[in-house]
Amino acid sequence: MAEIMATEKVKLAVAKANLETFSETVQALAAQDRDVLVVTSDSRGSGKLVPFGQKFPEQIVEIGIAEQNLVGVAAGLASMGKKTFAVSPACFLTARSLEQIKNDVCYSDNAVNLVGISAGVSYGALGTTHHSLHDFAVLRAINNVTIIVPADNFETEEAIKAAAAMDSPVYLRFGKKNMPASICSPDDLTRNNFTVGKGRTVRDGEDLTFLATGEAVWPAYEAAEKLAIEQNIQAKVVSLHTIKPLDSELIKEIATNGSPIITVEEHSVYGGLGEAVASLLMQGGYHNKFKIVGLPDHHTVSGSQNEIFDYYGISEKGLAQTALDILN
């Protein structure tokens, strides 16, 4: 175990929902480039795009509740050189429109930025029909798409700017919850770096590692702080904001010290971050203790996102206990 006992939990101010940062960043891009377009499926309100529509009425296309058409139109616009953001609830975008994503976007190599909003269990009490716990799995199996899941406002802004500059398809996933401006110690500005395909270490530690993505990074960070204060256990926390391509170099580097690894995601335990990391480690011959934390193969309970996270152990308390269990 680590020799240095943490004496005080790092306080990070919760700023705003990543979706709000998404909207502000796309507005800034649209103000500089008339080729930046937003296509929505009756999602202006839930996508925080009402201000965008008011400022740039000629750069927004409303399709209505027709997600397959949404992706087809976005692909057509991208094929003509437009920098297109197709915005729709993640549960419908990556299920109802999966054929269009596979063929019109990825196979046809149209640089559409597919934006899945209210992802994971953000819709909470609306139940399984509105949960997107399958999107990593189905999109990881499709060639020619980058999957980015920002953890905080900083990663969101950088991810949107990076996606707008790419010439290949991108899937961006956002929840609804207010998140910190940056999940790292406020005085550690060196962690504010973002590169597509490269993980971002937001907390150092040698006793075990949390590899987390999206809004699950925050409870992993809180769990690490709790472990440091209460157990003198120092946990590394990595935001793997890019699910595909995975930062295999960083993961292998972490695995070399032999300490346990816990993956954390707001997704099914099948086909997501955890299984991607497990495959990498197994094929690389690593033998670290390993645990996937996510949503089990289960009729998912209904409730708020926080209630569902608590139920399935994707919380400060739940993840701290998982860490203690795997260490013992």
Summary of the structure (lengths in Angstrom):
residues: 328
radius of gyration: 19.2
end to end distance: 11.9
largest distance: 59.5
contacts: 1182
relative contact order: 0.13
helix: 41%
strand: 21%
